[in-house]
Amino acid sequence: MRFDTRAIHGGQGPDPLTGAVNVPVYQTSTYAQTAPGETKGYDYSRTANPTRSMLERALAELEGGKGAVAFGSGMGALTTLLWTLPAGTRVLAGEDLYGGTYRILEHARTQGMLRPEYLDMRDLGAVRQALGRGPAGLVYVETPSNPLLDLVDIRAVAELARERGVPLVVDNTFASPYFQRPLELGAQIVLHSTTKYLGGHSDVVGGALVAADPKTVERLHWLQNAAGAVPGPWDCFLVLRGIHTLGVRMRAHAANAQRIAELLEGHPQVASVHYPGLSSHPQHALARRQMHGFGGMVSVELRGGLPAARKFLGALQYFYIGESLGGVESLAEVPALMTHQSIPPEERRRRGLGDGLVRLSVGIEDGDDLVEDVREALGTL
Ligand SMILES: *Cc1c(COP(=O)(O)O)cnc(C)c1O
């Protein structure tokens, strides 16, 4: 099956009872047993639910994993993953990360649970050195990263980590499995905020882990049930519905984002644009190698800094000012004030995240309308 077919049929199929082409929302907490302990495979919905099972099969197919485990949010997925690690474990994480990811890693540090270390994963020498300094429990990267759209060479980092017996976890939220499949490049686990492109309609919060080997899947399923950060069946249904159109949506997101990035790059009020699809992106060649397209996220630094950013966002018509990303509608935000404010200002600055950076989640409205909107908003600066 090619990708668009897999998105509709992979791990899915009509309901065996009625032939319904969409999985029913099994809105139930428990299941009648024929005798004590005799079930039809389901006994309690924290442990398993048929709507959730269908979503998990579909996600595993899309990422090319041996299994997937769904959660009530991306952070629920990450927190459960961190519970697999013994106390005091070193975690090597990329430097540009979603604010909430940084926040929970730092919480784990202050609670004496884990020892996170951040490094620029674009620098393979630094990765090799960090791995050589002592044992680590996992390597954790976002690529493309949030919000700076930096890339990490998944194949190379996976190889370095494997030499030390350390699993690589890739947050694949920005690319979605349509544009990037980290397990095929050597990663062991993929993390998703299904809230974003997989759900795709800004109407559900969810998360998932997809693993390359059955043992890890089994372990994560065990913890999913033990820790209990599970999604409800209705939310699973919504993510599945989003998945059916992932390919068509991603193509539209990427086509519009490319146009917006090119428009921004040529504008006198713009200091810099971050988009892997621009030939000026320092890792454009890597993007061509490990991605099948460049996604719908664009970040831009305006010459006028934060005041200009505020003015620009206020002037946009079709881009709502809002957190989150990956929905059909366009969104604009200032990470320093919104999604990444949980990172201390000096730490943000050290990581190259400027106060005036604007992050755009380019939607699938008509590209001409979006281009005109951005051009006019830039004209007010
Ligand atoms: C949103 C996001 C998360 C967190 O997911 P939630 O569903 O909001 O909990 C993690 N990583 C990235 C890259 C994100 O954009």
The ligand as a Gaussian input file, in Angstrom:
#p B3LYP/6-31G(d) Opt

LIG

0 1
 C        2.248000      20.304000      20.919000
 C        3.513000      19.574000      20.946000
 C        3.805000      18.660000      21.960000
 C        2.867000      18.416000      23.113000
 O        1.688000      17.796000      22.721000
 P        0.261000      18.030000      23.443000
 O       -0.674000      17.223000      22.627000
 O       -0.011000      19.505000      23.409000
 O        0.414000      17.552000      24.849000
 C        4.986000      17.950000      21.880000
 N        5.876000      18.163000      20.884000
 C        5.645000      19.056000      19.908000
 C        6.647000      19.236000      18.822000
 C        4.467000      19.798000      19.908000
 O        4.247000      20.697000      18.936000

